[in-house]
Amino acid sequence: MTNKEDIVFSRNTVEFVTVAAEYCAYIERTNQLQRKEFVGTMLKLLPLLYIKAQMLPADEPLNDEELEAFVTEDSYEVIRITLADLLAQYDTYLDVFVAEMKYSDTPVTKNISEDLSDIYQDIKNFVIRFQTGINETMHDAIVECRDHFCTYWGQTLVNTLRALHEIEYGTPNDEEDNDATEENEYL
């Protein structure tokens, strides 16, 4: 086995592929989920995805050509809208790790649905490329995914995780909101 094959079939790569495929499959099932279940699972899955992406080996691409993208704009929008519908009023959060924040007089907001869709797009493209079974394509998919993790979606993931944490632990859920309203009516 060559060094390039070692990267493609390394334990760290195989573990990342496994977590990445699970992330994509879960995001694709969003329309079957309740918000509480979804948020709870994302709070477990995203840190695992982050750790496994960090462990991907660094290398240079074998080919100069850009890798084929498989996630279309339409499929991206379906995922984003489904996530936005599920998260409803909890979708928007304040982002403090945006370069424009230095020059802004107003808060910069982001959407969890868009962030998770952006991560999904990159990860899904990676998973499909990896499934080709072509060692050179698989190798370059790893290199590109690691690069995108370092330069973009890793920070996006961490920011989104903070917002999801707030939904789970900092914001009363819908049932608690209804119970509190009923109690206040009798005071």
C-alpha positions in Angstrom: 0.0 0.0 0.0 1.4 3.5 -0.9 1.3 6.5 1.3 -1.7 7.9 -0.6 -3.6 4.7 0.0 -2.6 4.8 3.7 -4.4 8.1 3.9 -7.5 6.9 2.2 -7.8 3.7 4.3 -6.4 5.0 7.6 -8.4 4.4 10.7 -9.0 8.2 11.2 -10.3 8.5 7.6 -12.7 5.5 8.0 -14.0 6.8 11.3 -14.6 10.3 9.7 -16.4 8.8 6.8 -18.6 6.8 9.2 -19.6 9.9 11.2 -19.9 12.1 8.1 -22.3 9.6 6.5 -24.4 9.4 9.7 -24.5 13.3 9.8 -25.8 13.4 6.2 -28.4 10.6 6.8 -29.7 12.3 9.9 -30.0 15.7 8.3 -31.8 14.1 5.4 -34.4 12.6 7.9 -35.1 16.0 9.5 -38.7 16.1 8.3 -39.4 13.0 10.4 -38.1 14.5 13.6 -39.3 16.6 16.5 -37.2 19.7 17.4 -36.1 18.4 20.8 -34.9 15.0 19.4 -33.1 16.8 16.6 -31.3 19.3 18.8 -30.3 16.6 21.3 -28.8 14.4 18.5 -27.0 17.4 16.9 -25.4 18.2 20.3 -23.9 14.7 20.2 -23.2 14.3 16.5 -21.6 17.7 15.8 -18.8 17.4 18.4 -18.0 13.9 17.1 -17.9 15.3 13.5 -15.5 18.0 14.7 -13.2 15.6 16.5 -13.1 13.2 13.6 -12.5 16.0 11.0 -9.6 17.3 13.1 -8.0 13.9 12.9 -8.0 13.7 9.1 -4.5 13.6 7.7 -3.1 16.7 6.0 -1.8 16.2 2.5 -1.6 17.7 -1.0 -4.2 16.9 -3.7 -3.1 14.5 -6.4 -5.0 16.2 -9.2 -5.3 19.8 -10.2 -8.9 19.5 -11.3 -11.7 20.7 -9.1 -13.7 17.9 -7.6 -17.2 17.4 -8.9 -20.0 18.7 -6.7 -23.1 16.6 -6.2 -25.3 18.6 -3.9 -27.4 20.8 -6.1 -28.8 24.2 -5.2 -32.3 22.8 -5.1 -31.4 19.9 -2.8 -29.5 22.4 -0.5 -32.6 24.6 -0.4 -34.8 21.6 0.5 -32.5 20.8 3.4 -32.2 24.4 4.6 -36.0 25.0 4.5 -36.8 21.8 6.3 -34.3 22.7 9.0 -35.7 26.2 9.3 -39.2 24.9 9.6 -38.2 22.5 12.3 -36.2 25.1 14.3 -38.8 27.8 13.8 -38.2 30.7 16.1 -35.0 29.2 17.4 -33.3 29.2 14.0 -31.6 32.7 14.3 -28.7 33.4 16.6 -26.2 36.1 17.3 -22.8 35.4 15.8 -19.8 37.0 17.4 -17.1 35.3 15.3 -17.8 37.1 12.1 -15.2 39.5 10.6 -17.8 42.1 9.8 -18.7 42.3 13.5 -15.7 44.7 14.0 -17.3 47.2 11.7 -20.9 46.7 12.5 -23.1 48.9 14.7 -25.8 46.2 14.8 -25.6 42.6 15.8 -24.7 40.0 13.1 -27.2 37.2 13.0 -26.9 33.7 11.5 -29.3 30.8 11.0 -28.7 27.3 12.3 -30.5 26.0 9.3 -28.1 27.6 6.9 -25.1 26.6 8.9 -26.1 23.0 9.1 -27.0 23.0 5.4 -23.6 24.5 4.5 -21.9 21.8 6.6 -24.2 19.2 5.0 -23.3 20.3 1.5 -19.6 20.0 2.0 -19.9 16.7 3.9 -22.4 15.1 1.5 -20.1 16.0 -1.5 -17.2 14.4 0.4 -19.2 11.2 1.2 -20.4 10.8 -2.4 -16.8 11.3 -3.7 -15.5 8.8 -1.2 -18.1 6.2 -2.3 -16.7 6.3 -5.8 -14.0 3.8 -4.7 -11.4 5.6 -6.9 -8.3 6.0 -4.7 -7.2 9.3 -6.3 -10.7 10.9 -6.0 -11.1 9.6 -2.4 -7.7 11.0 -1.5 -8.4 14.4 -3.0 -11.9 14.4 -1.3 -10.1 13.9 2.1 -7.7 16.7 1.3 -10.4 19.1 0.3 -12.7 18.2 3.2 -9.9 18.8 5.7 -9.1 22.1 4.1 -12.7 23.2 4.1 -13.0 22.1 7.8 -9.9 24.3 8.7 -11.0 27.3 6.7 -14.8 27.3 7.0 -17.1 24.7 8.3 -15.2 23.9 11.4 -15.8 27.4 12.8 -19.4 27.3 11.5 -19.9 24.0 13.4 -18.6 25.4 16.6 -20.8 28.5 16.4 -23.8 26.4 15.5 -23.1 24.1 18.4 -23.2 27.1 20.8 -26.6 28.1 19.4 -28.0 24.5 19.7 -26.7 24.4 23.3 -28.7 27.5 24.0 -31.9 25.9 22.6 -31.4 22.8 24.7 -30.2 24.3 28.0 -30.9 28.0 27.9 -34.3 28.4 26.4 -37.5 26.9 27.9 -39.1 24.4 25.6 -42.6 24.8 24.2 -44.3 22.7 26.9 -42.6 24.7 29.6 -43.7 27.9 27.9 -47.3 26.7 28.0 -47.1 25.6 31.6 -45.5 28.9 32.7 -48.3 30.8 30.9 -51.0 28.8 32.6 -49.4 29.4 36.0 -49.1 33.1 35.5 -52.8 33.3 34.6 -53.7 32.2 38.1 -51.4 34.6 39.9 
